Amino acid sequence: MLKERISGFIEELRGIDGVKACALVSRDGIMIGKHFDTDLNEPWFAAMSATLLASAESAATIIRVKSPDSVTIHAEDAEILVMGAGEKLLVAVIVGKNADGTAVHQKTQAVAQRIAEVL
Protein backbone atom coordinates (compact mmCIF):
# COMPACT_ATOMS: atom_id res chain seq x y z
CA MET A 1 0.00 0.00 0.00
CA LEU A 2 2.79 2.45 0.88
CA LYS A 3 4.67 1.69 -2.35
CA GLU A 4 1.52 2.42 -4.36
CA ARG A 5 1.01 5.75 -2.63
CA ILE A 6 4.62 6.75 -3.21
CA SER A 7 4.37 5.72 -6.87
CA GLY A 8 1.16 7.72 -7.18
CA PHE A 9 2.82 10.85 -5.84
CA ILE A 10 5.79 10.38 -8.18
CA GLU A 11 3.35 10.07 -11.10
CA GLU A 12 1.60 13.28 -9.99
CA LEU A 13 4.92 15.12 -9.91
CA ARG A 14 5.90 13.72 -13.31
CA GLY A 15 2.59 14.98 -14.68
CA ILE A 16 3.36 18.60 -13.84
CA ASP A 17 4.17 20.41 -17.07
CA GLY A 18 7.88 21.23 -17.13
CA VAL A 19 9.02 18.62 -14.58
CA LYS A 20 11.79 16.53 -16.13
CA ALA A 21 12.66 14.45 -13.08
CA CYS A 22 11.47 14.12 -9.51
CA ALA A 23 12.16 12.41 -6.22
CA LEU A 24 10.57 11.86 -2.85
CA VAL A 25 13.33 11.93 -0.24
CA SER A 26 13.50 11.54 3.53
CA ARG A 27 14.73 14.57 5.45
CA ASP A 28 17.90 12.61 6.23
CA GLY A 29 18.64 12.11 2.52
CA ILE A 30 17.31 8.63 1.72
CA MET A 31 15.60 8.16 -1.64
CA ILE A 32 11.99 7.02 -1.13
CA GLY A 33 10.67 7.25 -4.70
CA LYS A 34 11.95 8.67 -7.97
CA HIS A 35 11.74 9.20 -11.68
CA PHE A 36 14.83 10.35 -13.54
CA ASP A 37 15.10 10.51 -17.32
CA THR A 38 18.84 11.18 -17.16
CA ASP A 39 21.72 9.23 -15.69
CA LEU A 40 22.78 10.70 -12.36
CA ASN A 41 23.99 9.56 -8.98
CA GLU A 42 20.61 9.15 -7.28
CA PRO A 43 21.85 8.67 -3.70
CA TRP A 44 23.94 11.84 -3.97
CA PHE A 45 21.01 13.75 -5.44
CA ALA A 46 18.84 12.65 -2.50
CA ALA A 47 21.48 13.58 0.05
CA MET A 48 22.14 16.93 -1.66
CA SER A 49 18.42 17.74 -1.70
CA ALA A 50 18.07 17.07 2.02
CA THR A 51 21.24 19.04 2.80
CA LEU A 52 20.13 21.96 0.64
CA LEU A 53 16.78 22.35 2.39
CA ALA A 54 18.26 21.78 5.85
CA SER A 55 20.95 24.40 5.17
CA ALA A 56 18.35 26.93 4.06
CA GLU A 57 16.32 26.24 7.19
CA SER A 58 19.43 26.69 9.35
CA ALA A 59 20.34 29.93 7.60
CA ALA A 60 16.82 31.24 8.23
CA THR A 61 17.13 30.38 11.91
CA ILE A 62 20.46 32.20 12.16
CA ILE A 63 19.03 35.38 10.71
CA ARG A 64 15.78 34.93 12.69
CA VAL A 65 13.31 34.61 9.84
CA LYS A 66 10.70 31.97 9.21
CA SER A 67 12.06 28.75 7.67
CA PRO A 68 11.62 28.55 3.91
CA ASP A 69 9.15 26.06 2.48
CA SER A 70 11.34 25.59 -0.58
CA VAL A 71 14.69 26.29 -2.18
CA THR A 72 15.20 26.85 -5.90
CA ILE A 73 18.47 26.64 -7.78
CA HIS A 74 18.38 28.52 -11.07
CA ALA A 75 20.75 27.37 -13.80
CA GLU A 76 20.98 28.35 -17.44
CA ASP A 77 19.33 25.18 -18.68
CA ALA A 78 17.18 24.01 -15.74
CA GLU A 79 16.03 24.62 -12.19
CA ILE A 80 16.11 22.38 -9.15
CA LEU A 81 13.26 22.86 -6.71
CA VAL A 82 13.44 21.26 -3.25
CA MET A 83 10.38 21.56 -1.05
CA GLY A 84 9.37 20.21 2.34
CA ALA A 85 6.58 17.63 2.37
CA GLY A 86 5.87 17.31 6.06
CA GLU A 87 8.23 16.70 8.96
CA LYS A 88 9.87 13.59 7.51
CA LEU A 89 9.91 14.04 3.74
CA LEU A 90 10.77 16.44 0.96
CA VAL A 91 10.15 16.65 -2.76
CA ALA A 92 12.86 17.46 -5.29
CA VAL A 93 12.07 18.24 -8.91
CA ILE A 94 14.23 19.12 -11.88
CA VAL A 95 12.44 21.65 -14.06
CA GLY A 96 13.15 22.27 -17.74
CA LYS A 97 14.39 25.67 -18.89
CA ASN A 98 11.20 26.60 -20.77
CA ALA A 99 8.82 25.76 -17.93
CA ASP A 100 6.68 28.25 -16.04
CA GLY A 101 8.54 28.20 -12.71
CA THR A 102 5.69 29.78 -10.77
CA ALA A 103 3.17 27.22 -12.00
CA VAL A 104 5.56 24.34 -11.30
CA HIS A 105 6.14 25.65 -7.78
CA GLN A 106 2.42 25.97 -7.06
CA LYS A 107 1.57 22.51 -8.40
CA THR A 108 4.54 20.91 -6.63
CA GLN A 109 3.48 22.60 -3.40
CA ALA A 110 -0.02 21.13 -3.72
CA VAL A 111 1.44 17.62 -4.12
CA ALA A 112 3.85 18.20 -1.22
CA GLN A 113 0.94 19.20 1.03
CA ARG A 114 -0.94 16.01 0.16
CA ILE A 115 2.20 13.97 0.85
CA ALA A 116 2.51 15.66 4.26
CA GLU A 117 -1.09 14.71 5.06
CA VAL A 118 -0.84 11.09 3.92
CA LEU A 119 2.72 9.91 4.67
Secondary structure, DSSP 4 states (H G I P E B T S, - for coil): -HHHHHHHHHHHHHTSTTEEEEEEEETTS-EEEEE-SS---HHHHHHHHHHHHHHHHHHHHHTT-PPPSEEEEE-SSEEEEEEE-SSSEEEEEEEETTS-HHHHHHHHHHHHHHHHHH-
